[in-house]
Amino acid sequence: MEPKLFAAIPVIILLPAIGALLAGLLGKRWGDRFAAVVANLAVFSSFGVSLYAWWFLSNDAAGMVYLYKVYPFLKSDLLDIGLDFRFDRLSAVMSLVVTGVSSLIHLYSMAYMKGDRSHARFFSHLNMFVFFMLLLVLGANLVVMFAGWEGVGLSSYLLIGFWYEDMEKAIAGKKAFIVNRIGDFGFLLGMLMLLMYNQGSVDFFALERFANSGVPPVANELNMTVICLLLFLGAAGKSAQLPLYVWLPDAMAGPTPVSALIHAATMVTAGVYMVARLSFLYVHAPIAMAVVAGVGAVTALFAATIGLAQTDIKKVLAYSTVSQLGYMFLAVGSGAFAAGIFHLTTHAFFKACLFLGAGSVIHALHHQQDIRRMGGLARKMPVTHWTFLISTLAIAGIPPLSGFFSKDEILTAAFLASTPFPMVYKVFWACGVVGAFLTAFYMMRLYWLTFRGEPRDHHAFEHAHESPWNMGTALVLLAGAATVAGALGLPGEGHLFSRWLAPVVGKYTLEPQHASHLTHWGLIGLSVLVAVAGLSAGLLVYRSGPEGVSARIARAFGPLYRLVAGKYFVDELYALIVVRPLKAVATFSYKVVDKVFIDLLGVNLPAWTVKGIGVLPRMFHDGNLRSYLLAVVVGVLCLWVVL
């Protein structure tokens, strides 16, 4: 079916760009309130246009794809790349999630960032981030997607290091930028290979035709595997998977709304979206899909173990994000692309609510972030408490909240995956089950130590208060979405989400192995049992606070606990085997190669040589006419003597 033109697409993208320019250029002159209102208006308007575009698309039962071509960026005999945008059912979901969650985060930020001396700059960067994310999800080819991909990397650097006067925060922003460049190098190589094999085009329509051509079959599968693995390297960097996850926990250095924006619905989900968008490539590379699923499963379990021992409220949620992204990759790597996007959507709601709830607590406690010094806040902050509890139960997988439906669907897809490596996927499923138990455990720990029990810092508790109305409104709306969004993923014919995405990824979704109803119900029951067991274990261990049973367990498992609390010392290991050697090479290059071979031997020595050669002639060229006449006379006499 031929794509049709749809003029609403560029409006969705341009509104946040206009907001970023107005807030950045005029905000300082016209005041903080102007910058905040303009930025909010831009993102809410973009959300409104996205809703209209979704409604327009929903009236087309065939799943039409709409395009908007701005201009041919590069067009020659070898290249055909245009600045084109695409709006289909997958990009409709992503644009709604990005603009919807971002709108609530903008609303929340009006109160959270009030009084900051760089208020206008913050909202300008926030709008710029949304603009680049929309460019990423609405691009009609890999080049436009890559432009947005790099743009969100730049924006994240600016937002994470927003308070750049603090060296720790500046370093965190730099770390995020550099680690993402490692993954982006893989993305770029994969894109260049596709340009080479697909006659200079990386348009998604052309790539789909190329992937399904099957010529030549053997070489095509090998090429597909290499290309998909390179693209996944980019996804692992952007979506914080092993081994490139280390930037994301440090991204907590930015303001809390930034943490919610980056970790909930925007930048970190870009890798999952990219794999789902290129599902037509990945289904032809089963080894690459197994790698995607395996990295996702191991990351989900690995990050969940680290979350058990963190004491910073935002760091716990950061490792939770890494873990939940692992589940999304487990889904798309198992061929359940709709399930991966469904968990991306539900996660956007409950994780944004959790981060903003954490920000509400930090705001109330005057920037206290250590959960060991909290407690009893349920009485002082009822709105924050109840919304945080709902989102905690959602991420733990308690029915009928949204996280239960999306996570259960992922685990079922992994268990019944119809791939060439069924037993390997059973191991991935087991990692996912253990990770689900640990998720419920550390989320109950986080909730209980923050909101329940007796206050452990009485001074901070006395001054604690509920957040302003705009912060509370964002929390309530996100908690409501986390409660009801699961209805989109009811099993069977009622699975509205899968039916919606069927025209885009349906024909590439791997049909699961046939299993009896008893097996399906058993997997659902196990999922609920694991969630309840994790929550119950967390309650038993932390009911008496951080100094009770949990302290005795920590002492009993001393070395292991210190290993987990130290995040397996991965950062220290990277510093030892990567950072220090590179610094040594850089120092050698500067002091020896640059200073000696380039500056001294390559530039200065030739200059000094020429200068030295010119010293003697320069003695006779002093500009004195008598000297020149004397030289002429002496020269003539010498010639006369010789001749």
N, C-alpha and C positions, 0 to 999 in steps of 0.2 A: 504494500500500500504506500502510495507516494505521500511524503510529509507535506503538511500545509503550513502556511505562514500564520504566525500568531504574534501580534504587536505588543501584547502584554509582557512578553518575556524580558525585553530590555528594561522595562519600567521597574520590575522587581529588583533588578541588579543596580540600576542607576540611583534609586532613591537613597539607599545608605551611602553611596558615593557622594551625592549632593549634601547629605547631612554631615558627612565627615569634613567636607570642604567648608561649609558654613560654620560649623562648630569650631573648626581649627583656625579659620581666618578671622572670624568676627566675634568669637566667643570671649576673647580677652577684652575686646573693646566694649561689647554690649552686655557683658556680665555672665556669671556662671549659670544663672537660671535660663538665659537665652540658649546657651550651648546645650544644656540638659534637655530643654523642651524641643529644640530642633532635632537633636539626635533621637529622642524618643518618637517624635512625630515621623521621622524618616523610616524608622524600623517598623513601627506599627502600621504605617501606610504600605510598606513593602509586604507585611503580613496580610493586609487587606487585599492587595492585588493578587497575592499568592492564593488566597481563598477563592477569589473570583476565577483565577486560572484553573484551580482544582475543580470548581463547580462546572466550568466550561468543559473541562476534560471528562468529568464524570458523566456528562450527557451523551458521550460517545462510547457505546458498549463495545466497539471493536478495538478500543485501545489505540486510537490515532496518535501519531507522533507529530508534534508541531515544531517548526523551525523558524528562526529569525536570523537571516544572513546580513551582517553589517557590511563587510567588504572582504574581498579576497586578499588575505594577508600576504601569502606567498603563492604565486601561480606561475609555473614554468613547465618545461618538458619533464623535469625531474621531480617537482614538488607541487602539491595542490593542497594548501592549508588556508582555511578561511577563518575569520573572526565570526564564528557561527554559534548560535545558542539553540539548545534543544529542550523541549518540554514534553515529557512523557509521564507515565504513571510513577516511575521511580524518582525522577527529578521533582515531581509534584510532592511526593512524600517528603523528600529531603528539604525542599524549599519551605514547606509548611513547618517542619520541625525546626529548621534553622531560624527562620524569622519569628516563629511563635515563641520559642524558648528565649531567643535573644531579646524579644520585646519585653518579656517579663524581667529579664536580667537588667535591661536598661531602666525599667521602672524602679526596680529595687535599688539600682545604683544612685538614683537621685537623692535618696536619703543616706545611703551608706557612704557616699563620697562627699557629702555636704561639708563645706569648709576646707576641703583640700585646695591648696594654692594652685594646683595644676588641673583644676576641674574641667576646663574647656579642652585641654589636651587629652584627658582621659576619654571623654565622650567622642572626640574626633577619632581617636585610635579604635574605640569600640565599634563605631560605625564603619571604619575602614576594614576591620576584621570581618564584619558581616558581609560587606561588599565582596571581598575576596573569596569568602566561603560560598557565596551565591554564584560567583564566577566559576568556581570549581565544580559545583553540582549541576550547573546549567550549561556548561560548555558542551558543544556538539562534537568535539574532537579532543584528542589527547594533548594537543598544544595549548588550547584554551584552558583545559583542565589543569595543565602544568603551570600556567600563569597564575591561576587561582591558588594552586598548591604552594607555589613559592610565595605568593602574597600573604597567605595565612601564616607562613613561617616567619616572614618579616613582621607582620602584625603581632604575632605571639612574642617575638623578641622585644618589641616596643612595650607591650602590655605587662609581660612578666618582669621586665626591668623598669617598670614605670617609676618606681621610687629609686632612681639610679644613683642618688647621692649615697645610698647605703651600698657599700661595695658587694656585700653578700647577694643583694637582689640584682645588681648589675651582672655579677658573675652567673647567676641562675639564668638570666635572659640570654647571655652569651652561650651558655651550655646548651640550652634548647636549640638555639640557632645552629650551632656547629654539629650537634648530633643529628639533627634533621638533614643537614647537608650530606651526611654520609649515606642515609637512605635515599635521598633525592638523586644521588649519583647513579644508583641502581635503576631508579625510575627512568632517568634520562637515557641510560644505555638500552633499556628495554624498548623505549619509544623509538630510538634510532634504529634498532633492529627491525621494528615493525615498519618504519619508513623504508628501509632497505628492501624488505621482502614484499611489501604491499605497494610497490611502485609509487612511493612518495606521498601516500595518503594515510592519515591516521584518523580520519572521520569514522565515527562509530558504525555507520551504515557500511562503509567500505571494509572496515575491519571484520564485521560480522560475515560479510560475503567471503572475505579471505579465509577466515577461520573455518567456514563450512565447505570450502572448495575441496579440501582433502587432497591437494596435488602439490608435491608427491606425498603419499600417506606417511611413509616412515620418517623421511626428513622433516615433514611438517610437524609430527608429534615431538621430535627432538627439538626442533626450533621453538615450538610452543612451550615446551618445558623450560627451556632456558629463558625465553622472554617472560613467561609468567613468574619465574623465580626472581628475575631482576625487578620486575614491577612490584613483586611482593616485598622485596628489600625496601623499596620506597614506602610501602604500606607499613612495614614494621617500624620504620623510623617515625612516620607521622602518627601512627596509632599506638606507639609505645609498647612494642612487643620485644621479647627477648631476641637479641641481646641489646637492643637500642632503646630500652624503656627508661634509662636512667635520667633522662631530662625531665620526665613528667613529675615525679615527686618534688624535684627542686623548683618546678614551676609554681609551687605554693607560695613563693616569695612575692608574687604579684598580689594586688588587692583581691579580696574574696570573690567579687563579681567576675573578675577575670578567670579565676579558677573554675567557677561554674560555667562560664562561656566556653573555655577551652576544653574542659573535661566532660561536658554533658552532651552537647548536640552539634558541636562544630568541628574544630580542627582534628581531634583525636578519632573521630568517626570517618574521616576522609579516606583512610585506607580500606575500611570495610566497604564503603560506598564504591570505591574504585574496583575492588574485586567483584562486587555484585554487578557493576556496570559492564565489566569485561567478562561476565560469566560465559559468554560464547567462546572465549579463548581458553578459560580454565578447564572447561569440560573436556577439552581435547588434550589435557595434560594431567592425567591422574596422579603422577608422581608429584607434580607441583601442588595439586590439591591436597595430597597427603601431608606435604610439608606445611602448607597453610594450616591445616587442621591440627597437626602435631605441635607446631609452635604456639597456636592458640591454646590448646589444652594444657601444655606445660606452663605457659605464662599464666593461665588462670589459676593453676595450683600454686605456682611459685609465688606470685604476688599475694595470694590469699594468706600464705604462711607468714609473709612479712607483716601484713596487716594485723596479725595477732598481737604483736608486741610494741606497736607504735603508740606514742603518748601524745603527739600533736594531733588535734582533732582534724586538721586539714590533711595531714600526712596519711592518716588512716583512710580517708576518703580517696586520696590520690592513688594509693595502692589498690583500693577497691576498684577504681576506674581501670587500672591496668588489667586487673583480673577479669572484669566484665568485658573488656575489649577482647580478651582471650576467648571468651565464650562466643562472641560474634564471629571471630575467625574460625572457631571450631565449627560453627554452623555453615558458613560459606565454603569451608574446606570439605565439609561433608556433602556438599551439593544442595544444601537447603538454603538457597539464597534469600528467599522470602523470610525465612525464620531469622536469619542474621539481621536483615533490615528491620524486622519486627522488634527484635531485642534492642537494636539501636534506638528505635522510637521510644519504647517503654523506658529504657535506661535514661534517655534524655530527660524524661519527666521526673523520675524519682531521684536521679543523681543531681540534677539541677536543684531540686528541692532540698536535698541533703546538704549540698554546698552552701546554698543560701541560708539554710537553717544554721549551719556552722558559723556563717558570717554574722547572723543575728546574735548568736551566743557571744562571739568575739566582740561584737559591737557593744553588747550589754555589759561585758566584763572588762571593758577598757583594754582590749587586745590581748587578753589572756587566752592561750591556745592549748595549755596542758590539761588534759582531761583528768589527771590525778588531782588537780586543784579545783575541780568543779563539783557538781553534785547538788541535788535538791532544786534544780532550776525549773522543774515542772510547775511549781507553785508560783513562781515569779513570771514565767513566760509561757502561758497556756497555748497561745497560737503556735509559737515556734515548737513547743513540745509535741502537740498533737500532729502537726504536719510532719515533723521529724520521725515520729513513731510510725505513721502510715508509710512513709518512704522506706523506713528500716524494714518493716514487714514485707514491703513490695520487693526490695532487693534480695531479701532472704528467701523469697519464693513461697509466701503463704497465700493460699487461695482465699478469696477470688481477686486478689490484687494483681496488677498487670505483670509484675515480674515472674509470678508463678507460671503464667501461660507461655511467655516467651522463653524462659529458661527451660521449662519442661519440654518444649518443642525442640530445642537445641539438643538436649540430652537424648531424646528419643531418636532424632535424626542421626546422631553419632552412633547410637547402639544398632540401628537398623540400616546403616549406610550401605548402599549397593555399589561398592568399589572393588577394585582388584585386591584390596588388602583389608578384608573384613575383620580379621582378628586384631590388626593394628588399631583399627577404629574402636574396637572394644576397650583397648587400653586407654585410648583418648577419652572414651566415655567414663571410664573409672576415674581418671584424673578430674573430669568435670564433676562427678558426684562428690568426690572428696573436697574439691574446691567449693562446692555448694554448701557443704557442712561447715567448712571453715568460714565462709562468708556470713552465714547466719550467726556463727559464734562470735566473730569479731564485731559484727554490727550490734549484737545485743550488748557486748562489752562497751562499745562506744555510747550507745543509748543510755545504758544504766549508769555508767560513771558520770555522764554529763547531766542527766535530768533527774535521776532517782537517788535514793539514799540521803544521807545528811550532807550539808555543805561542808567542804573541806577548806575553803578559803572564805571565812566569815566576812571579811572586809569587802571582798569582791561581791559576795552574795548580797550583802546589804544594799549595794549600789546597783544591783542588776535590775533591769526593767524590760518590758516588752518593747519590741521595735516599732517604728512609725508605721502608719497605715499602708504606705506604698510597699514597704518591705513585707508586711503581713499579707497584703493582697497577692503579691507574687507567690508567696509560700502556699497560700490556700488554693490558688488556681493550679499550681503544679502538683500539689498533693491530690487534688481532685482528679487531674488527668492521670496520675499514677494509679488511682483507684479504679477508674472506669475503662482505661485504654485496653485492658485485657479482653474486653468484650469483642474487640476486633479480631481476636485470635482464638475464638472458640473452636474446639476440634471438629473435624468433619466438614459438612457443607456450610456450617456457620462461620467458617474461617474467612471473614471478609477481607483480611489483609492479604492472604495468599491469592484470593480471587482478584483483588485489585491489581496486584503485581504480575499476574499470570501473563498478560500480553508482552511483558518485558523480559521476565526471567523464567516464566512457566515452562517453556519448551526446553530449557537448559537445566531445570531442577532434576536431580537424580531421584528416580522413584525408589523409595525405601524397600528393603526386603519384606516379603510377605510375612506377617506375624498375626497371631490370633488376637482376639479381643482381650483375652486373659493377659497376654504379654503387654499390650498397650496399657491396660488398667494397672498391671503390676508396676510398669515404669512410672505411671502417674503417682501411684501410691508410694513408691519408693522416693520420688521427688519430694512429696509432702512430708514423709517420715524424716528424711534427711534435714529438711528445713526446720521442722519442729524440734528434732534432736539437737541441732546446732544452737537454736535459740534457748532451749532448756539448759544445755550445758553451759552456755554463756551466763545465764541467770544464776545457776548454781555456783559457778566459780566467782562471779563478781558481785553477788548480792551483798556481800559483806564489805565491799569497797576494794580499793587497790592494795590494802594491807592485810587482807584476810587470806582466804584459800588461795587466791591468785599469787600472793607473795610466797607462800609455802611451795607452790608448784614451780615458781620461778627459781627458788633456791634448790629444789630437788633436781631440776634440769638445768643447772647453772650454765655449763658451757654451751649447750644447745640453745638455751634462752638468750644468752649473750650473742650467739651467732645470728639468731633471727632478729633480735632487737637491733643489731648492727647492720641489718639488711644484707646479710651474708658478705658484707664488706666488698661488694661488687665495685663500688666507686673507688675504694682504696686499691683494689686489684687493677682496675682500669688505669688509675693514676700510676701504678707501678709498671705495668707492661705496655701501656700505650702513651700516656701523657708524658711521663719522664723521658722515655727514649726519644719521643718526638721533640721534646724540648732540648735534649742533648744534641740531636741532629740539627735542630734549628740554630742552637748556639754555635756548633761547629761550622755550620754553613755561613753564619754571620761573621764569625771571627777569622775563619780560614779562607773559605771560598769567596765570600763577599769582600772582606777587608784585604786579603793577601792577593788572591788570584784575579779578582775583578778590579778592585780599587787600586791596589799597588801595581801589580804586573800588567793589568789590562789597560788602565787609564793613566795613573800617575807616572809610571816609569817611562812610557813613550813620550808623555808630555815633558818630563824632566830631560829626557834625551834630546828632544828637539830644541828645548830651551837652552841646554848646554852647548849644542852645536851652533846655536845662534849667538852665543856670547862673543866670540872672536869677531865675526863680521859686524856685530853691533858696535864694537869699539871704534870702527872706522866710519860709522854712520851716526855721527853725533850732531849733524845739522849745521856744522861750522863751515862756511865757504872756504876759509883759508886752509882747513884740513883737506878738503876735497882738491884744491889747487895744488897743495903739496903732494898729495897722492898721485895726481896726474903727472906732475913734473918727475917724481921718482919713478913712476911707471915708464915714462918716455925714456929716461936715462937708462933704466934697466934694459929696455928693448934695444936701445942704441948700442949698449955694451955687448949684448948677446949677438946682435946682428953684425 
